[in-house]
């Protein structure tokens, strides 16, 4: 193989007339092609031209100008010089006669004369300044700039005259929105290399014997097309006529449905959060007759003295945050123990079949009939002390990054109350200055923090503790039947049911909802798994929508609240032990039909009411309301 350098540095001739023998030693290969002849530079041009422009001020113009503030030449073109220190004297001979005589007003002369004025009462000839029409005159409507503004579509098209609306980013239809944008298929990019040997891109590896490969171009790359996060035809974010921040900043407005970069969250089935599972509920015994020994009492807290009572009722609703109590006190001696004093209202403890409640006596009334005295007493649990009228209303704001549990604990500081969260419930983090409260009590703030993730506040019965539980136990009602028995909190068997009532309460059916923050947070489209998401619920905008999982829990509660449903009212027993036990709101209950097992269903508890007819061994029942959903053939 013979190699001959060319005079043209861009051309390399490879003569393969003789057989090529590859070099096996990598260190013996030398690609310095300019070693023999040196570098060849391009020849400079033979001729260089230069151009000059000569300019000189006019002497004639300088003669006419005495100084910078001199007067201009007169209109008659006389060419006389003028100075700024003295004005030219005007001759009044040809114009007016000085200040000697004023012409009469009623003399009709030329209106444009310099000697006489135009009569004011002359109506035959209108002056240049006509009368301004009245505002309510149809003939003059719209002719005054200060009266009626010219329509925007008839004005001159200047940017300073007709600015565009600040909340309109594009005059075209929303077909170019990110919600309708379809990503094109990935593009195949072929990385071609020019004729010049390039060893910077990749090192050269000598081939083996009798193998020569001069193809140094790498393989084609598959470039993925990333979808945009704003409209395809969007312009750079400029404040313009608005004080709002740019959409790529930290602000998401209710009218902006396009999420920020990095906030698009999808939850495929592979990473769906698991349902909170606990110990399986006790299986009920299938009997024709149940023998229960009830035990109930009502005592005053400070003296631990039993009270004479009857018709005791204790209840709790899912949307309330305090247990309620009502009963009838049968004599004056018992009533004197629970009257309010200077230290505040009295407290009582009610015990029913081993379950205890502590109440604050709020009010009572006297009823005298047939020479007997009876007092109607009503009370609430101690969690009411965190709300009006006991707790003050305050205003505040989150100044540092805080979790939801920390924010609740700060509200309960110095009150003796504590808060616990349900297993699996997200403890979301609130950014600094993202959320605040105005004129709200501690309980209202805690309830708002819980509602931000579809949860409710369930007060403890006899201790100062608040339980934060998801309304649907972090699982949609459409998936209740697919959950294991450990997901159920209580089983109510038909043989234990005293009464059964149902009320049909259909709601609009939803399978999707848009949950978004306002000043901070994320924007999440929550869609029920297995559906097209074509029936959206009303959008939810809140400063507390700050995390994806928290928005998922809130969106799930909004979707689960719709659809065909019935409110089932069951009256059952409250045994001292065994099934079904004490049932509270936010529990998942399974109603088991022993005669027709196909009619077994599950639902979430809305409220419970425990009734005691007489103290001691009197009859005890509990009445629960269950929200049962119907999907498909269920």
SVG drawing of the C-alpha trace seen along z (x, -y; Angstrom):
<svg xmlns="http://www.w3.org/2000/svg" viewBox="-101 -105 109 126">
<polyline fill="none" stroke="black" stroke-width="0.4" points="0.0,0.0 1.4,-3.4 0.2,-6.6 0.8,-9.9 -0.2,-13.2 -2.3,-15.6 -2.0,-19.3 -5.6,-19.7 -5.9,-19.1 -9.5,-18.1 -8.9,-15.2 -7.3,-11.9 -6.6,-9.3 -6.4,-5.7 -4.7,-3.5 -5.7,0.1 -4.0,1.3 -1.8,3.5 -2.9,5.8 -3.4,4.2 -1.8,5.8 -3.3,4.7 -0.9,3.7 -1.4,5.9 0.4,3.7 -1.9,0.8 1.0,-1.4 2.6,-1.1 -0.3,-2.9 0.2,-6.6 -2.5,-8.7 -0.4,-11.9 -1.1,-12.7 0.6,-16.1 4.1,-14.8 5.8,-14.8 4.5,-17.9 3.5,-20.0 0.3,-21.9 -1.0,-23.6 -2.7,-26.9 -5.1,-28.7 -3.4,-31.5 -4.4,-35.1 -6.2,-37.3 -4.1,-39.0 -5.8,-42.5 -7.3,-44.4 -9.5,-47.5 -10.4,-50.2 -13.2,-52.7 -13.5,-56.1 -16.4,-58.5 -15.6,-62.2 -18.2,-64.6 -18.0,-68.3 -20.5,-70.7 -21.9,-73.4 -20.6,-76.9 -23.8,-78.4 -25.8,-76.8 -23.3,-78.0 -23.7,-81.6 -27.4,-81.5 -27.2,-80.1 -26.0,-82.5 -26.6,-80.3 -28.4,-77.1 -31.6,-78.8 -31.8,-81.2 -35.1,-81.7 -35.9,-79.9 -36.1,-81.5 -39.3,-83.5 -41.9,-81.9 -41.5,-84.6 -38.0,-83.3 -36.3,-86.7 -33.3,-85.1 -32.7,-87.7 -30.8,-86.9 -32.5,-86.8 -31.3,-86.7 -33.0,-85.4 -32.5,-88.5 -35.0,-90.8 -38.2,-89.9 -39.1,-91.3 -41.5,-94.3 -44.8,-93.6 -46.5,-96.2 -50.1,-96.6 -51.0,-98.9 -52.2,-96.2 -54.1,-94.2 -56.0,-96.0 -56.3,-99.5 -54.8,-99.0 -56.9,-99.3 -59.0,-102.3 -62.4,-100.8 -64.4,-97.6 -66.8,-96.8 -70.4,-96.4 -71.7,-92.8 -74.8,-93.0 -73.0,-94.1 -72.8,-91.3 -69.3,-91.3 -66.9,-88.7 -66.5,-86.2 -62.8,-85.8 -62.0,-89.5 -59.3,-90.7 -61.1,-94.0 -64.6,-92.9 -65.9,-90.1 -68.7,-87.7 -72.1,-88.4 -73.0,-85.9 -76.7,-85.7 -75.8,-84.9 -77.5,-81.5 -77.4,-81.6 -73.7,-80.8 -72.3,-78.3 -68.9,-78.9 -66.2,-76.3 -66.8,-75.3 -70.4,-73.8 -72.5,-73.1 -71.7,-69.9 -74.7,-67.6 -76.3,-66.4 -75.3,-63.0 -78.9,-61.7 -79.2,-62.9 -79.4,-59.9 -77.9,-62.0 -74.8,-62.8 -74.4,-59.5 -70.9,-58.2 -69.3,-61.3 -67.6,-62.4 -64.4,-60.7 -65.4,-61.3 -68.9,-60.0 -68.9,-56.6 -65.7,-54.6 -65.1,-53.3 -65.6,-49.5 -62.4,-47.6 -62.9,-46.0 -63.1,-49.4 -60.1,-51.1 -56.7,-51.5 -54.6,-48.4 -51.8,-49.7 -50.3,-47.8 -50.4,-50.9 -54.0,-51.7 -55.7,-48.3 -53.8,-46.0 -54.7,-42.3 -56.4,-40.8 -53.9,-39.6 -55.8,-36.3 -55.9,-35.2 -52.8,-33.4 -54.1,-32.5 -57.0,-33.5 -57.1,-30.0 -59.2,-27.2 -58.0,-25.0 -57.2,-22.2 -53.5,-22.8 -53.8,-22.4 -51.6,-19.9 -54.8,-18.0 -55.4,-17.3 -51.8,-17.0 -50.8,-13.7 -47.1,-12.8 -45.7,-11.9 -43.8,-8.6 -40.1,-8.6 -37.8,-9.8 -34.9,-7.9 -31.8,-10.1 -28.9,-8.8 -25.6,-10.2 -23.6,-10.6 -19.9,-11.4 -18.2,-13.6 -15.3,-12.5 -12.7,-13.8 -11.3,-11.2 -12.5,-12.2 -10.8,-10.5 -12.3,-12.9 -15.7,-11.4 -14.5,-7.8 -11.1,-6.1 -9.9,-3.9 -9.5,-0.2 -7.4,1.7 -9.2,4.7 -7.9,8.2 -6.1,10.0 -7.7,9.7 -10.5,7.6 -10.8,4.0 -13.8,1.8 -13.7,-1.8 -17.3,-2.5 -16.8,-4.8 -20.4,-6.1 -22.3,-5.0 -25.6,-3.4 -28.8,-5.4 -30.3,-6.7 -34.0,-6.5 -34.9,-10.0 -38.1,-10.1 -40.4,-13.1 -41.3,-14.6 -44.8,-16.2 -45.0,-19.9 -46.3,-21.2 -48.0,-24.3 -49.8,-25.1 -47.9,-24.4 -48.3,-28.0 -47.7,-29.6 -45.5,-32.7 -42.9,-33.5 -44.5,-34.2 -44.5,-38.0 -46.6,-39.8 -48.0,-42.3 -51.1,-43.9 -51.4,-41.3 -49.8,-41.1 -49.9,-37.3 -46.8,-35.2 -45.7,-33.2 -47.4,-29.8 -44.0,-28.1 -43.5,-29.7 -45.0,-28.6 -48.6,-29.6 -51.4,-27.4 -54.6,-29.3 -58.1,-27.8 -58.3,-28.9 -55.1,-27.2 -55.6,-23.5 -52.1,-22.9 -49.9,-21.4 -46.4,-22.6 -43.3,-20.7 -42.7,-17.6 -46.2,-17.6 -47.9,-15.2 -48.5,-12.1 -49.9,-8.7 -50.7,-5.8 -50.6,-2.6 -52.0,0.5 -48.5,1.7 -48.0,-1.0 -51.6,-1.4 -51.4,-1.9 -52.5,1.2 -55.6,1.0 -55.1,0.8 -55.6,4.2 -55.9,5.1 -57.0,8.1 -60.1,9.8 -63.4,9.1 -64.9,11.7 -67.1,14.1 -70.7,13.9 -72.4,16.9 -75.4,18.2 -78.1,18.8 -81.9,18.6 -81.8,16.8 -79.1,14.6 -78.9,14.2 -77.2,10.9 -76.7,9.6 -76.6,5.8 -75.0,3.4 -75.2,-0.4 -74.5,-3.3 -74.1,-7.1 -71.9,-8.6 -70.7,-12.1 -66.9,-12.4 -65.7,-14.4 -67.7,-12.5 -68.0,-9.2 -71.7,-9.2 -74.2,-7.1 -77.1,-9.1 -80.7,-8.0 -81.6,-8.1 -83.5,-6.6 -83.8,-6.9 -80.0,-7.3 -79.1,-8.0 -75.5,-8.4 -74.7,-9.2 -72.0,-10.3 -72.2,-11.4 -69.4,-11.2 -69.6,-15.0 -69.5,-16.0 -66.5,-16.0 -68.2,-15.3 -70.3,-12.6 -73.7,-13.7 -75.6,-12.5 -79.2,-12.9 -81.0,-11.4 -83.6,-11.9 -82.5,-12.5 -85.3,-11.2 -84.8,-13.2 -83.5,-16.5 -80.7,-14.9 -79.0,-13.5 -79.6,-16.8 -77.9,-18.8 -74.7,-16.8 -74.4,-17.9 -75.5,-21.5 -72.9,-24.0 -70.7,-25.8 -68.1,-28.6 -65.6,-26.1 -67.6,-25.3 -70.0,-22.6 -70.2,-19.2 -68.9,-16.0 -70.4,-12.6 -69.2,-9.1 -71.7,-6.8 -70.8,-3.1 -72.7,-0.6 -71.7,3.0 -68.1,2.3 -67.8,-0.8 -67.3,-4.2 -68.0,-7.7 -67.2,-11.0 -69.5,-14.0 -69.7,-17.6 -73.2,-18.6 -74.2,-21.6 -77.9,-22.2 -80.9,-20.8 -84.6,-21.5 -87.2,-20.7 -90.4,-18.8 -93.1,-18.4 -95.9,-16.1 -98.2,-14.2 -96.3,-15.5 -93.0,-14.1 -89.9,-16.0 -87.8,-15.0 -84.8,-16.8 -83.9,-16.5 -80.1,-16.7 -78.0,-17.0 -74.2,-16.8 -71.3,-16.5 -67.9,-14.8 -64.8,-16.8 -63.8,-17.3 -66.4,-20.1 -64.0,-22.1 -61.9,-22.7 -64.7,-24.4 -67.0,-27.3 -68.1,-28.6 -65.4,-27.2 -62.3,-27.7 -61.3,-31.1 -61.1,-31.9 -57.6,-32.6 -55.9,-33.7 -52.5,-32.3 -50.4,-31.0 -47.9,-28.2 -44.5,-30.0 -42.2,-27.0 -42.5,-23.7 -44.8,-21.6 -46.5,-18.2 -50.3,-17.9 -49.8,-16.1 -47.4,-18.8 -49.9,-21.5 -52.7,-19.7 -50.4,-19.2 -49.6,-22.9 -53.3,-23.7 -53.8,-21.4 -50.9,-22.8 -51.7,-23.4 -55.1,-21.8 -54.2,-18.3 -55.5,-16.8 -53.5,-14.6 -54.1,-13.3 -53.5,-10.0 -53.8,-9.0 -55.3,-6.0 -52.8,-3.4 -51.9,-4.2 -53.2,-7.8 -50.7,-10.2 -49.1,-12.7 -48.6,-15.3 -46.2,-18.2 -47.4,-21.8 -44.9,-24.3 -44.0,-27.5 -46.6,-30.3 -48.8,-28.0 -51.8,-27.9 -53.4,-29.8 -56.6,-30.1 -58.7,-33.1 -61.0,-33.4 -61.2,-29.6 -61.1,-27.5 -58.6,-24.7 -61.2,-22.0 -62.1,-23.8 -58.5,-24.0 -58.0,-20.3 -61.1,-19.3 -60.0,-21.4 -56.6,-19.6 -58.4,-16.3 -60.9,-17.1 -58.0,-18.0 -57.3,-14.3 -60.9,-13.0 -60.7,-12.2 -62.9,-13.0 -62.3,-13.6 -63.5,-10.8 -63.2,-11.8 -62.3,-9.2 -65.0,-8.2 -63.4,-8.8 -59.9,-10.2 -58.7,-13.5 -57.7,-12.1 -58.7,-12.8 -58.6,-10.0 -58.1,-11.1 -59.7,-8.4 -60.4,-8.3 -64.1,-8.4 -63.9,-5.4 -60.9,-3.7 -58.6,-4.6 -60.5,-2.3 -63.4,-3.2 -66.7,-1.5 -66.5,0.2 -63.6,2.3 -65.1,3.2 -66.1,6.7 -62.6,7.5 -60.9,6.8 -60.0,9.6 -61.9,10.1 -59.1,8.2 -60.3,5.0 -63.7,5.2 -64.1,3.7 -67.3,5.4 -69.8,8.1 -73.5,7.7 -75.4,10.9 -79.1,10.9 -79.9,13.1 -78.6,10.2 -80.6,7.5 -83.7,6.2 -84.9,3.9 -83.8,3.1 -84.7,0.0 -83.5,-1.5 -83.8,-4.8 -82.7,-5.3 -80.5,-8.4 -79.0,-8.5 -76.2,-11.0 -74.5,-12.1 -72.1,-9.4 -68.4,-10.4 -65.3,-8.6 -62.8,-11.4 -62.0,-14.7 -59.3,-17.4 -57.6,-18.3 -55.2,-21.2 -53.4,-23.6 -53.7,-27.4 -50.5,-29.1 -48.4,-25.9 -48.8,-22.2 -49.6,-20.0 -52.4,-19.4 -53.6,-15.9 -56.3,-14.2 -57.8,-11.5 -59.5,-8.8 -61.2,-5.7 -59.3,-2.7 -60.8,-0.8 -62.9,-3.7 -62.4,-6.3 -62.6,-9.2 -65.4,-10.8 -67.7,-11.8 -65.7,-14.4 -66.8,-15.7 -66.5,-19.5 -62.9,-20.6 -61.3,-20.9 -59.0,-23.9 -57.5,-24.3 -54.2,-25.7 -53.8,-22.3 -53.6,-20.3 -49.8,-20.0 -48.9,-16.3 -49.9,-13.7 -51.0,-10.9 -52.9,-13.4 -54.8,-14.6 -55.5,-11.0 -57.1,-10.4 -59.2,-13.6 -60.2,-12.8 -61.2,-9.3 -63.6,-10.6 -65.1,-13.0 -65.7,-10.2 -67.0,-7.7 -69.6,-10.2 -71.5,-9.9 -73.4,-7.1 -76.4,-5.0 -76.6,-4.4 -78.9,-3.7 -78.8,-4.6 -79.5,-1.4 -80.5,-1.8 -79.8,1.3 -80.8,1.8 -78.7,4.4 -77.4,5.5 -74.4,4.2 -73.0,7.2 -70.4,7.1 -68.1,9.2 -68.1,10.7 -69.6,9.6 -70.6,7.1 -69.1,4.9 -69.4,1.1 -69.6,-0.4 -68.3,-3.9 -68.4,-6.2 -65.8,-5.6 -65.9,-1.8 -66.4,0.7 -69.3,3.1 -70.3,6.3 -73.9,7.3 -74.1,11.0 -77.3,12.7 -77.3,16.3 -80.4,17.3 -79.2,16.0 -75.4,15.5 -75.5,13.8 -77.2,10.8 -74.2,10.1 -72.8,6.6 -70.4,4.1 -70.7,0.4 -69.2,-2.4 -70.8,-3.7 -72.2,-7.2 -73.5,-7.4 -74.3,-5.4 -76.8,-5.8 -76.8,-3.7 -80.0,-3.6 -80.5,-2.4 -84.1,-2.2 -83.4,-1.7 -80.2,-1.6 -78.7,1.7 -79.9,4.6 -82.2,2.7 -82.4,3.2 -79.4,1.9 -79.4,1.5 -77.3,-0.4 -78.7,-1.9 -76.3,-2.4 -76.6,-4.1 -74.6,-2.6 -73.9,-4.0 -74.3,-1.2 -73.3,-1.7 -74.5,0.1 -72.2,0.7 -73.3,2.8 -75.1,5.9 -74.5,5.3"/>
</svg>
